[in-house]
Amino acid sequence: MARDLEKSAKRYAKKGLKRLHAATKLAMVLALLVGIAAGAFLCLYVSKNDRFLLKGQTSFSIDMVEGSTTPYFYTEEGVEAYCFGQDVSGKLTVETDLERDAEGRYMIPTDKEGVYTITYTVDALKFGERAPNGQIKRIRVFTVTAVEEDGRNG
């Protein structure tokens, strides 16, 4: 019975379209195109200032100091994130293995070579897990390298 109703509805719709005047059909197509164009323009206009940026320097080169117990301290400079004109910096997630001191600064060990990172993600439509191109991340990199006796990095 449901199948018969569906067929009947399709026949009725086809008859209705055939009865429409050509000018009415043209007006419907034009209205559809104008609606699509207006929606695209509005979406582009609202999102024209969208951004997800790290404030300050994004990569650091630090000389290794063998036997040192004093780490390199990094004070967070922040992130700027706007999605569809709204500040979404409050939806920021930070991932790192670095420890922080009592003042909230990141401590990068200088006694061994390595690459240390702080990864930032934002839960927003344009940058988050549901983003069309996948989740967008911003990464701050700290590279600790050994220095040879002549002063060059090894």
TIVEX-290599 format. One record per residue: x, y, z of N, C-alpha, C, CB in turn; residue in one letter; chain. Coordinates in steps of 0.02 Angstrom, whole numbers, padded with zeros to 5 digits. Glycine has a CB too. Example, Ala and Ser with C-alpha at 12.3 -4.5 7.8 and 13.67 -1.06 7.14 Angstrom:
    n.x    n.y    n.z   ca.x   ca.y   ca.z    c.x    c.y    c.z   cb.x   cb.y   cb.z resn chain
  00660 -00284  00390  00615 -00225  00390  00660 -00165  00390  00565 -00224  00452    a     A
  00642 -00112  00354  00684 -00053  00357  00645  00002  00394  00704 -00030  00286    s     A
This chain:
    n.x    n.y    n.z   ca.x   ca.y   ca.z    c.x    c.y    c.z   cb.x   cb.y   cb.z resn chain
  00041 -00059  00000  00000  00000  00000  00043  00063  00000 -00047 -00001  00060    m     A
  00097  00063  00039  00142  00120  00042  00174  00132 -00027  00197  00110  00096    a     A
  00189  00077 -00060  00220  00083 -00127  00171  00115 -00176  00243  00013 -00152    r     A
  00107  00096 -00171  00056  00126 -00215  00048  00200 -00202 -00012  00090 -00205    d     A
  00050  00219 -00139  00045  00290 -00121  00105  00329 -00149  00041  00299 -00044    l     A
  00163  00300 -00145  00223  00332 -00170  00219  00342 -00245  00286  00291 -00153    e     A
  00197  00291 -00282  00189  00297 -00354  00137  00350 -00372  00169  00229 -00384    k     A
  00083  00350 -00334  00030  00398 -00346  00055  00470 -00335 -00030  00384 -00300    s     A
  00095  00480 -00283  00122  00546 -00268  00170  00569 -00323  00159  00545 -00200    a     A
  00210  00523 -00349  00256  00540 -00403  00219  00560 -00465  00303  00482 -00417    k     A
  00166  00522 -00482  00125  00539 -00541  00093  00607 -00534  00071  00485 -00553    r     A
  00067  00621 -00474  00034  00686 -00461  00085  00743 -00468  00002  00686 -00391    y     A
  00146  00733 -00442  00198  00784 -00446  00218  00796 -00518  00259  00764 -00404    a     A
  00226  00744 -00557  00244  00751 -00628  00189  00788 -00666  00256  00683 -00660    k     A
  00126  00772 -00652  00070  00806 -00685  00071  00880 -00666  00003  00774 -00666    k     A
  00085  00893 -00601  00086  00962 -00578  00140  01002 -00613  00095  00965 -00503    g     A
  00199  00973 -00621  00253  01008 -00656  00237  01019 -00729  00318  00968 -00650    l     A
  00203  00971 -00761  00186  00979 -00831  00135  01035 -00840  00158  00913 -00859    k     A
  00092  01045 -00791  00040  01096 -00797  00066  01167 -00787 -00015  01083 -00746    r     A
  00126  01173 -00755  00153  01239 -00742  00173  01274 -00807  00213  01235 -00695    l     A
  00164  01339 -00807  00184  01380 -00864  00260  01382 -00867  00154  01452 -00859    h     A
  00288  01390 -00926  00361  01391 -00935  00392  01449 -00895  00379  01398 -01010    a     A
  00358  01505 -00891  00384  01562 -00853  00388  01546 -00779  00340  01625 -00865    a     A
  00339  01508 -00754  00338  01488 -00684  00397  01441 -00669  00271  01454 -00665    t     A
  00409  01394 -00715  00466  01348 -00707  00531  01387 -00706  00466  01295 -00763    k     A
  00538  01435 -00751  00598  01476 -00755  00607  01516 -00690  00595  01524 -00816    l     A
  00552  01544 -00665  00556  01582 -00602  00577  01537 -00544  00487  01614 -00587    a     A
  00553  01475 -00543  00572  01429 -00490  00647  01413 -00493  00531  01363 -00495    m     A
  00673  01401 -00552  00744  01386 -00560  00786  01447 -00541  00760  01365 -00634    v     A
  00765  01507 -00563  00801  01568 -00546  00801  01579 -00470  00771  01628 -00582    l     A
  00744  01568 -00438  00740  01577 -00365  00787  01528 -00330  00667  01566 -00341    a     A
  00790  01467 -00355  00835  01417 -00325  00907  01439 -00332  00824  01348 -00358    l     A
  00927  01462 -00392  00995  01485 -00403  01013  01546 -00361  01005  01501 -00477    l     A
  00967  01593 -00356  00978  01652 -00315  00986  01632 -00241  00920  01703 -00323    v     A
  00946  01585 -00218  00951  01561 -00149  01018  01528 -00136  00895  01513 -00134    g     A
  01041  01487 -00182  01106  01454 -00174  01162  01506 -00173  01118  01403 -00231    i     A
  01159  01554 -00219  01211  01606 -00222  01211  01648 -00159  01200  01651 -00284    a     A
  01152  01667 -00135  01148  01707 -00074  01175  01668 -00013  01075  01729 -00061    a     A
  01159  01605 -00010  01185  01564  00046  01260  01558  00044  01154  01495  00043    g     A
  01288  01548 -00015  01361  01543 -00023  01394  01609 -00004  01380  01522 -00095    a     A
  01366  01665 -00028  01393  01730 -00012  01391  01743  00063  01355  01785 -00049    f     A
  01335  01728  00094  01328  01740  00166  01378  01698  00206  01256  01723  00189    l     A
  01387  01635  00186  01435  01591  00220  01506  01619  00213  01431  01520  00191    c     A
  01524  01641  00153  01591  01669  00143  01600  01734  00182  01604  01681  00069    l     A
  01548  01776  00183  01552  01840  00219  01560  01829  00294  01490  01881  00205    y     A
  01521  01784  00322  01524  01772  00394  01591  01741  00414  01466  01725  00415    v     A
  01621  01702  00371  01683  01667  00389  01746  01699  00361  01680  01596  00366    s     A
  01742  01759  00334  01800  01790  00301  01858  01804  00349  01779  01854  00268    k     A
  01845  01815  00412  01899  01829  00460  01915  01769  00504  01879  01888  00503    n     A
  01895  01710  00485  01910  01651  00525  01985  01637  00524  01870  01590  00498    d     A
  02010  01616  00581  02081  01600  00586  02095  01557  00647  02123  01664  00588    r     A
  02150  01521  00644  02174  01480  00699  02250  01487  00698  02151  01404  00693    f     A
  02276  01533  00739  02347  01551  00737  02379  01546  00805  02355  01621  00710    l     A
  02443  01527  00806  02482  01529  00867  02509  01600  00873  02540  01477  00866    l     A
  02503  01629  00932  02533  01694  00944  02607  01683  00960  02497  01732  01002    k     A
  02649  01728  00937  02720  01724  00951  02756  01674  00907  02730  01706  01023    g     A
  02815  01655  00930  02858  01610  00893  02830  01539  00894  02929  01611  00923    q     A
  02837  01503  00838  02811  01435  00833  02864  01382  00841  02776  01426  00767    t     A
  02927  01399  00829  02980  01350  00838  03040  01381  00873  03002  01320  00769    s     A
  03071  01341  00915  03127  01363  00955  03185  01315  00948  03107  01370  01029    f     A
  03246  01341  00942  03307  01300  00943  03343  01315  01008  03353  01314  00880    s     A
  03355  01263  01046  03385  01271  01112  03449  01230  01114  03336  01250  01169    i     A
  03504  01259  01139  03566  01223  01146  03564  01177  01207  03626  01271  01150    d     A
  03588  01116  01197  03590  01068  01251  03648  01087  01299  03599  00996  01224    m     A
  03634  01082  01363  03684  01095  01414  03692  01030  01454  03665  01156  01460    v     A
  03746  00993  01438  03757  00928  01469  03764  00935  01545  03819  00894  01439    e     A
  03727  00894  01581  03730  00894  01654  03690  00950  01687  03801  00899  01676    g     A
  03656  00990  01648  03617  01045  01675  03552  01020  01705  03602  01098  01620    s     A
  03532  01051  01759  03468  01034  01790  03418  01092  01780  03476  01018  01865    t     A
  03442  01145  01747  03399  01203  01736  03366  01197  01668  03440  01268  01741    t     A
  03301  01191  01666  03267  01186  01601  03259  01254  01568  03197  01154  01609    p     A
  03239  01252  01505  03221  01313  01469  03147  01325  01487  03232  01307  01390    y     A
  03130  01385  01507  03062  01401  01526  03026  01437  01469  03060  01444  01590    f     A
  02968  01413  01452  02928  01445  01400  02862  01469  01429  02916  01396  01340    y     A
  02849  01533  01424  02786  01561  01447  02738  01563  01388  02796  01633  01476    t     A
  02681  01532  01397  02631  01526  01343  02611  01595  01317  02569  01489  01369    e     A
  02612  01601  01250  02593  01664  01217  02521  01663  01192  02640  01679  01160    e     A
  02493  01604  01189  02422  01598  01172  02408  01581  01100  02390  01660  01188    g     A
  02343  01574  01088  02317  01555  01023  02259  01601  01007  02295  01479  01022    v     A
  02250  01616  00943  02194  01656  00920  02152  01612  00875  02218  01722  00883    e     A
  02089  01602  00893  02046  01558  00853  01977  01590  00845  02040  01488  00885    a     A
  01958  01601  00782  01892  01627  00766  01859  01582  00714  01896  01700  00739    y     A
  01797  01563  00726  01760  01520  00680  01691  01552  00668  01753  01448  00709    c     A
  01677  01568  00606  01615  01601  00586  01603  01665  00627  01555  01553  00594    f     A
  01656  01703  00636  01652  01767  00670  01651  01764  00746  01592  01802  00647    g     A
  01651  01705  00775  01649  01697  00848  01718  01678  00874  01597  01644  00868    q     A
  01738  01708  00931  01801  01689  00963  01791  01621  00996  01823  01744  01015    d     A
  01827  01570  00972  01822  01503  00999  01886  01482  01036  01806  01453  00943    v     A
  01927  01531  01055  01989  01517  01090  01975  01481  01156  02028  01581  01103    s     A
  01917  01490  01184  01898  01458  01247  01887  01383  01239  01836  01489  01275    g     A
  01881  01358  01178  01871  01287  01165  01937  01252  01147  01820  01277  01108    k     A
  01991  01282  01170  02058  01258  01154  02077  01198  01197  02109  01314  01164    l     A
  02110  01149  01165  02137  01091  01200  02212  01091  01187  02104  01024  01176    t     A
  02251  01081  01240  02324  01080  01235  02349  01011  01255  02356  01136  01279    v     A
  02392  00982  01211  02422  00917  01225  02497  00923  01224  02398  00863  01173    e     A
  02530  00898  01277  02602  00899  01280  02626  00852  01335  02629  00970  01292    t     A
  02688  00830  01330  02719  00790  01383  02761  00833  01429  02762  00734  01352    d     A
  02765  00898  01413  02806  00944  01453  02772  00959  01520  02818  01009  01414    l     A
  02813  00967  01569  02786  00986  01635  02785  01061  01641  02829  00955  01693    e     A
  02746  01085  01690  02741  01157  01702  02765  01171  01773  02668  01182  01692    r     A
  02793  01231  01781  02815  01251  01847  02758  01285  01884  02877  01298  01843    d     A
  02772  01309  01944  02720  01340  01986  02690  01402  01954  02749  01358  02054    a     A
  02728  01434  01911  02703  01495  01877  02667  01480  01812  02762  01542  01863    e     A
  02661  01416  01795  02625  01396  01735  02667  01394  01672  02568  01442  01724    g     A
  02733  01405  01678  02777  01403  01620  02794  01330  01603  02843  01444  01633    r     A
  02802  01317  01539  02823  01251  01517  02898  01244  01529  02805  01238  01442    y     A
  02919  01185  01551  02990  01172  01564  03017  01123  01512  03001  01143  01636    m     A
  03063  01148  01470  03093  01107  01418  03161  01084  01444  03098  01146  01349    i     A
  03172  01018  01450  03236  00995  01476  03294  01012  01428  03234  00919  01487    p     A
  03348  01038  01456  03406  01056  01414  03464  01008  01423  03428  01128  01430    t     A
  03455  00954  01461  03510  00908  01475  03514  00851  01425  03502  00879  01544    d     A
  03466  00845  01379  03469  00793  01327  03437  00818  01263  03435  00728  01351    k     A
  03464  00793  01207  03437  00813  01142  03367  00786  01133  03483  00788  01085    e     A
  03328  00822  01094  03261  00798  01080  03217  00852  01050  03229  00771  01142    g     A
  03159  00830  01028  03109  00876  01001  03048  00872  01047  03090  00859  00926    v     A
  03027  00928  01071  02970  00932  01118  02917  00975  01085  02992  00961  01187    y     A
  02854  00955  01093  02800  00992  01060  02744  01009  01107  02774  00952  01002    t     A
  02708  01061  01089  02645  01079  01121  02595  01081  01063  02648  01148  01162    i     A
  02544  01040  01065  02495  01035  01011  02429  01066  01034  02484  00961  00990    t     A
  02402  01110  00992  02341  01146  01007  02286  01124  00958  02352  01222  01003    y     A
  02227  01110  00983  02169  01097  00942  02110  01138  00969  02152  01020  00941    t     A
  02063  01152  00926  02004  01191  00945  01942  01152  00924  02005  01263  00913    v     A
  01894  01146  00970  01832  01111  00954  01784  01162  00923  01801  01078  01017    d     A
  01791  01171  00857  01747  01217  00820  01733  01185  00752  01781  01288  00811    a     A
  01676  01202  00724  01654  01171  00662  01707  01172  00607  01592  01206  00637    l     A
  01741  01227  00600  01789  01235  00546  01857  01203  00561  01799  01308  00531    k     A
  01874  01193  00625  01940  01169  00643  01939  01103  00682  01975  01221  00684    f     A
  01882  01083  00708  01878  01025  00752  01872  00959  00716  01820  01032  00797    g     A
  01852  00908  00753  01848  00840  00726  01798  00834  00668  01829  00792  00780    e     A
  01747  00878  00668  01696  00874  00615  01713  00919  00555  01629  00894  00643    r     A
  01773  00948  00555  01793  00993  00501  01794  00954  00435  01862  01025  00515    a     A
  01776  00986  00380  01774  00952  00315  01840  00918  00296  01755  01001  00262    p     A
  01896  00947  00313  01961  00919  00295  01995  00885  00354  02007  00973  00266    n     A
  01958  00870  00406  01987  00839  00465  02009  00891  00516  02046  00794  00446    g     A
  02025  00868  00574  02043  00913  00629  02108  00950  00613  02050  00874  00695    q     A
  02108  01014  00627  02166  01056  00615  02203  01066  00681  02146  01125  00584    i     A
  02269  01058  00678  02311  01066  00738  02364  01119  00725  02343  00999  00758    k     A
  02383  01152  00778  02439  01198  00775  02490  01172  00825  02417  01273  00792    r     A
  02554  01171  00805  02605  01141  00847  02662  01189  00858  02631  01076  00815    i     A
  02681  01197  00922  02739  01237  00941  02795  01186  00954  02725  01283  01004    r     A
  02853  01196  00923  02908  01147  00926  02969  01176  00960  02926  01123  00854    v     A
  02998  01136  01005  03059  01154  01041  03111  01100  01024  03048  01159  01118    f     A
  03165  01119  00990  03217  01072  00971  03279  01084  01013  03233  01077  00895    t     A
  03298  01035  01052  03358  01039  01093  03413  01001  01057  03347  01011  01166    v     A
  03468  01036  01039  03522  01004  01002  03588  01014  01038  03527  01032  00931    t     A
  03633  00965  01030  03699  00967  01061  03742  01019  01023  03734  00897  01060    a     A
  03785  01053  01059  03831  01102  01031  03901  01073  01037  03824  01172  01066    v     A
  03937  01072  00980  04006  01048  00981  04050  01101  01012  04030  01031  00910    e     A
  04111  01083  01029  04157  01129  01063  04172  01190  01022  04222  01093  01080    e     A
  04169  01185  00955  04183  01244  00913  04122  01290  00907  04205  01223  00844    d     A
  04066  01273  00941  04007  01314  00943  03955  01298  00892  04027  01383  00935    g     A
  03968  01248  00849  03918  01229  00799  03872  01175  00826  03953  01205  00734    r     A
  03811  01175  00801  03764  01122  00821  03786  01057  00790  03691  01140  00800    n     A
  03779  01003  00829  03801  00938  00804  03745  00902  00777  03832  00898  00857    g     A
